[in-house]
Amino acid sequence: QRSPLNDYQRSKGVELVNSAHSTFLANEEFNIHVEECAKRCSELLDCRAFDYNWKTQGCQLLPWTQHSAHIHIQRNVLFDLYQKKDYVRDCFMGNGVSYRGTISKTEKGKTCQQWRLKSPHDHRHTPNPRNGLEENFCRNPDSDQQGPWCYTTDPAKRYEVCGIKRCEAAVCLSCNGEDYRGLVDHTESGRECQRWDLQTPHKHLFRPEKYPDKSLDDNYCRNPDSSERPWCYTTDPNINREYCHIHKCTDKKRLHHVEITHGCFKRKGEGYRGKVNVTTSGIPCQHWGAQTPHRHHFLPQKYQCKGLEENYCRNPDGSEAPWCFTTLPGMRVAFCFQIKRCTDDVEVEDCYNGYGELYNGYISKTRKGITCQKWSEQLPHKPHISPVTHPSAGLEENYCRNPDRDSHGPWCYTMDPKTQFDYCAIKPCAGDSKPFAIGDTGVIFDECGKRDNRVISKAR
Amino acid sequence: IVGGHPGNSPWTVSLRNREGVHFCGGSLVNEQWVISTRQCFSSCDADLSGYEVWLGTLFKNPTSSDPEKQVISISKIVCGPSESHLVMLKLERPALLNSRVAIICLPPERYIVPEDTECEIAGWGETRGTGNENVLKVAMFSIISNDECNIVHKGRVKENEICTKAMAVEVGACEGDYGGPLACLTLDCWVLEGVIIPGRGCGRKGQPAIFIRVSVYVDWINKVMKM
């Protein structure tokens, strides 16, 4: 039940543009499924890629890839680009007979001889549309066990292998391979992987759009769920998922993107190595090495980079915060939210009185260290408050100000497109306290806070 | 909720991760905005694609055919002022209000809830064996002053926090309830006076519970919704 798309590598939101000419292999047709496009491209010997237009549901079959001359990739949200893997992979699968990449140097750095030439080395391999013997690119027309090779332009060296790596060895596996982004697309038993963006033959939760940080690309082996190793769903309807065989790195014993902390935790706390060993509500944690009261697969010996020592709160699976299995049989896991987050606030250099509505200092950074947007600018945020709307609020440059009497102090629009406004790295001056309203404030609530309180009659 | 009983709290929402697993509570303060606590999220600019808010159901694990369940993706997270421990979550589309989904009122700015006001917490969190694990539970409390609360908590309760009276039996919020509401009845409307935050223990008897006082942050909440 393999999909014809399995032979293609998808790039979202882009198309291939040929600056030299714009002929296509066939006229664009509309209302065809992307798999049908893949099928048609696979049937054509000279088709190497296709642009799929999601709006018109049409595709353009292309005789080139991003590595061809005069071709460049252009952003276009309407399109997805599908290129045949054999042409764009920088590693080879199996013995490399299907490799169609553009490496043209041997492992010792010698330039390859053009396949159509018979000198300096005469040979019997004649280019044809099927064998891919183009230019002087490394190929493996005789199924050599060492992979793609070529005749060299050095008269003293007839041929040499190119040193291209097998995909299993091209990218090694550190820790449990959560950050593996290599191109292996078969399981250790040799079954082909199912594409993550398909729901057949196996229906699953790991939709690529739901896990953008997990790089669930095409049908490559990945580890989005903190399993022991990268894995994939298989194209065999009878086998749901299997691990993939990928070489382990010899020297990497820590996750490179994780910062180690002890007294507090950063981001999701995957690097927390402190000694808190109870949950938020004070329940002692189960030792990671133990299997009672809860059986689990997070064994310290299998997750060597995750700091699963003793019964300390840890985050081996990318949860929201450090957690542990609890010692209560009825409560399997619980977060350790009592561990403080490391402050990512910036150093405070100034203070303000009251609400800071009279603050006229020169601080122009938010508490997270983001530079403030100029009050008179319209980008990245279109301001509701500006020198025009509040001419007497001192909205100069990008200095922190409080034109709307915000009780949390001076603020600004930020230069981060994702954060419209934020408070500044300024603290209230000591001794300032703000009044509270106690009791009846005369506020009348309108369309909120009402619910249907059904009274169950106790009468027989 | 440890102790308490099954109840109806149409503004209490369930926050679900990418696997659809409930991890925290929240309160619907506007058709398109939910208030929860910062502790439930990995960062202020966390990538929340795939994270959802479930509304309109009383069940922790409703069936996919539950006619009243609404599932809406979270499109944005905004962290509150320092010390607030609050976050606002923007929903991808407005929730449909009906008898199962309602908006809770916000208190007046810097309003102090009078002592002995009756309030309730709600959530689908841990019950510690007190029953009704799979349905929304609520528990009733009355408010005490911060001064009284500080006698037990040794001066650690700040003005941006609000306390409920200690109970003689174990009852209170627990894992999975964090971010949910402390709702108090004013006239005939329920008002979001507090947000459940992680504390020491679950429903510890003889200990006042501490919540974030929402009235201190009402101006920020309105500003975020307006902007």
Interface residues (C-beta under 8 A of the other chain):
Chain A: L205 R207 E209 K210 Y211 P212 D213 R267 K268 G269 T279 T280 S281 G282 E320 A321 L328 G330 M331 A334 F335 F337 Q338 R341 D345 R367 K368 H384 D404 D406 S407 H408 G409 D416 K418 T419 Q420 F421 Y423 S433 K434 P435 F436 A437 I438 G439 T441 V443 I444 F445 E447 C448 G449 K450 R451 D452 N453 R454
Chain B: N8 S9 P10 W11 N17 R18 E19 G20 F23 R38 Q39 C40 F41 S42 S43 C44 D45 D47 S49 G50 V78 P81 S82 S99 A102 I103 I104 C105 L106 P107 P108 E109 R110 Y111 I112 P114 E126 R128 G129 E159 C174 E175 Y178 A183 T186 L187 D188 C189 W190 V191 P198 G199 R200 G201 C202 V216 Y217 D219 W220 K223 K226 M227
